[in-house]
């Protein structure tokens, strides 16, 4: 059992050494001669792209969606609204803040 463990340890040490040498060699070989400008990091938003229209609620009937939209405009919650048919005959209320 000791011989198989010592073989395993030697094999792991050899593999680790080879990986370190290979990584150092590639880093040195790929170093550019001139300094290139740093890249600007851009983060992508999670979910739908933010825009002027924001989703609010789902409704089963269009007239209820429009009623809630009108009440939101009258109450000063948002400036405009729209109801769109989406996903299994449901109406989705979007508002413009």
Long-range contacts (C-beta under 8 A, 24 or more apart in sequence): 52-96, 52-97, 53-82, 53-94, 53-95, 53-96, 54-94, 54-95, 54-96, 54-97, 55-92, 55-93, 55-94, 56-81, 56-92, 56-93, 56-94, 56-95, 57-92, 57-93, 58-87, 58-90, 58-91, 58-92, 58-93, 59-83, 59-90, 59-91, 59-92, 59-93, 60-89, 60-90, 60-91, 61-91, 62-91, 64-91, 65-91, 65-92, 65-93, 68-93, 69-93, 69-95
